[in-house]
Amino acid sequence: MNQTSARNLSEGLKTARLLMVLSSISPLFILWAIRGNSLIPDHYFISICALMVLLPNAFLWLRIRTAKRNSDRREVTVGTADDHRDHILVYLFAMLLPFYSEDLGTLRDLAATLAALSFIVFLFWHLNLHYMNLVFAVLGYRVFTVYPPADGNPLTGRTRYAVITRRVCLSPGETITTYRLSDTVYLEAE
């Protein structure tokens, strides 16, 4: 593989990644539905917020179910692994709390908040942070960034994966059977 083709590689499952990002911000829509909005009548606003919670999370559940049904399994060998429990705290304080406190009382405020939220969705999607989901944390999962072992090949060991697992640590050399949720996010098969 030459340098140009390596540069042009992109992660597949773009729709899956986008919907996984939207599922990761669903707690914000729950908070907004509780808080309400003076511009949009409650029955519309709550319905929109409910859809923004239910549809992406239903898709995530469906993606996990489809991966299991199709045996979309991958063996992931751990070279090194970094635990990212701190990402949940960053996620909560950097995104949920500031957006919850936003006043959505004017069209301009609503437009500015939606634009900022669009930037966050794009960054989560572009930076492959679509594994960041409060539901995984509530269910006792941890997220590790796993780097494959270096084997002397200049093309291997460069791709890292997010592995969602209930384990508290991953050891170098360990091989884990996972389900592929996207090209870089894997859920350990249990």
WOCORUR-V985643 format. One record per run of one state. SS is the DSSP state (helix for helix, strand for strand, loop for the rest). FROM is the first residue (numbers start at 1). TO is the last residue. If there is no record, write none. Layout:
ss,from,to
SS,FROM,TO
SS,FROM,TO
This chain:
ss,from,to
loop,1,2
helix,3,7
loop,8,13
helix,14,24
loop,25,25
helix,26,35
loop,36,41
helix,42,69
loop,70,72
strand,73,77
loop,78,79
strand,80,83
loop,84,84
helix,85,100
loop,101,106
helix,107,126
loop,127,133
helix,134,138
loop,139,141
strand,142,147
loop,148,159
strand,160,165
loop,166,174
strand,175,180
loop,181,184
strand,185,188
loop,189,190
